[in-house]
Amino acid sequence: MATLNRPGAPDGHICGIDTAMEVIGGKWKVLILWALHEHPYRRFGELRRLLPGITEKVLASHLREMEADGIVGRVSYDEVPPRVEYSLTEDGARLNASLEPLAAWGRERADRQG
């Protein structure tokens, strides 16, 4: 199978969209971004309650991936019981802002379709 590359693109990406989709691909990552935008500095259990239907395993996995991608920050407090909070990084906030036009399109479409 042939791979489409930008000329001189060592990473094999065609455009910015495929790069972004690697970071936000799937149903839950975009919703995690939005939840952290609407409710900054949330603990794991709080995020889980904000995202009905997500499993603990999926949430934990996505948070780890998003932290590795520099989109989500994780702060662990040296307390008993242990406390960990998640928030958007600057890059995560910029990514979330770039998704706002897509959210507006989705709201308009939903309104038109009733």
TAWO-V405376 format. One record per residue. N is the residue number from 1. PSI is psi in whole degrees, 0 to 359 (NA if undefined). D_LAST is the distance of its C-alpha to the last C-alpha in whole Angstrom. Layout:
n=N psi=PSI d_last=D_LAST
n=N psi=PSI d_last=D_LAST
//
This chain:
n=1 psi=135 d_last=42
n=2 psi=144 d_last=42
n=3 psi=131 d_last=41
n=4 psi=124 d_last=39
n=5 psi=149 d_last=41
n=6 psi=145 d_last=41
n=7 psi=127 d_last=45
n=8 psi=9 d_last=46
n=9 psi=103 d_last=44
n=10 psi=339 d_last=45
n=11 psi=354 d_last=42
n=12 psi=7 d_last=41
n=13 psi=143 d_last=38
n=14 psi=315 d_last=36
n=15 psi=183 d_last=34
n=16 psi=334 d_last=33
n=17 psi=316 d_last=30
n=18 psi=326 d_last=31
n=19 psi=314 d_last=33
n=20 psi=319 d_last=30
n=21 psi=332 d_last=29
n=22 psi=328 d_last=32
n=23 psi=324 d_last=31
n=24 psi=9 d_last=28
n=25 psi=146 d_last=27
n=26 psi=171 d_last=25
n=27 psi=318 d_last=22
n=28 psi=329 d_last=24
n=29 psi=319 d_last=26
n=30 psi=321 d_last=23
n=31 psi=326 d_last=22
n=32 psi=315 d_last=26
n=33 psi=312 d_last=26
n=34 psi=319 d_last=23
n=35 psi=318 d_last=25
n=36 psi=335 d_last=28
n=37 psi=315 d_last=27
n=38 psi=331 d_last=25
n=39 psi=77 d_last=28
n=40 psi=156 d_last=31
n=41 psi=67 d_last=34
n=42 psi=146 d_last=33
n=43 psi=165 d_last=35
n=44 psi=310 d_last=34
n=45 psi=323 d_last=33
n=46 psi=317 d_last=31
n=47 psi=318 d_last=29
n=48 psi=321 d_last=29
n=49 psi=330 d_last=27
n=50 psi=344 d_last=25
n=51 psi=74 d_last=23
n=52 psi=134 d_last=23
n=53 psi=341 d_last=24
n=54 psi=142 d_last=26
n=55 psi=160 d_last=30
n=56 psi=319 d_last=33
n=57 psi=314 d_last=34
n=58 psi=316 d_last=31
n=59 psi=313 d_last=31
n=60 psi=316 d_last=35
n=61 psi=313 d_last=35
n=62 psi=321 d_last=32
n=63 psi=319 d_last=34
n=64 psi=314 d_last=37
n=65 psi=317 d_last=36
n=66 psi=328 d_last=34
n=67 psi=317 d_last=37
n=68 psi=328 d_last=39
n=69 psi=357 d_last=37
n=70 psi=20 d_last=37
n=71 psi=326 d_last=34
n=72 psi=138 d_last=34
n=73 psi=148 d_last=37
n=74 psi=125 d_last=39
n=75 psi=125 d_last=42
n=76 psi=125 d_last=44
n=77 psi=139 d_last=46
n=78 psi=79 d_last=49
n=79 psi=166 d_last=49
n=80 psi=119 d_last=49
n=81 psi=159 d_last=47
n=82 psi=145 d_last=45
n=83 psi=131 d_last=42
n=84 psi=134 d_last=40
n=85 psi=146 d_last=37
n=86 psi=146 d_last=35
n=87 psi=167 d_last=34
n=88 psi=140 d_last=33
n=89 psi=176 d_last=36
n=90 psi=318 d_last=36
n=91 psi=321 d_last=35
n=92 psi=320 d_last=32
n=93 psi=321 d_last=31
n=94 psi=319 d_last=31
n=95 psi=315 d_last=29
n=96 psi=317 d_last=26
n=97 psi=325 d_last=26
n=98 psi=341 d_last=26
n=99 psi=349 d_last=23
n=100 psi=315 d_last=21
n=101 psi=325 d_last=20
n=102 psi=319 d_last=18
n=103 psi=318 d_last=16
n=104 psi=318 d_last=15
n=105 psi=316 d_last=14
n=106 psi=318 d_last=12
n=107 psi=316 d_last=10
n=108 psi=317 d_last=10
n=109 psi=315 d_last=9
n=110 psi=320 d_last=6
n=111 psi=319 d_last=5
n=112 psi=325 d_last=5
n=113 psi=351 d_last=4
n=114 psi=NA d_last=0
//
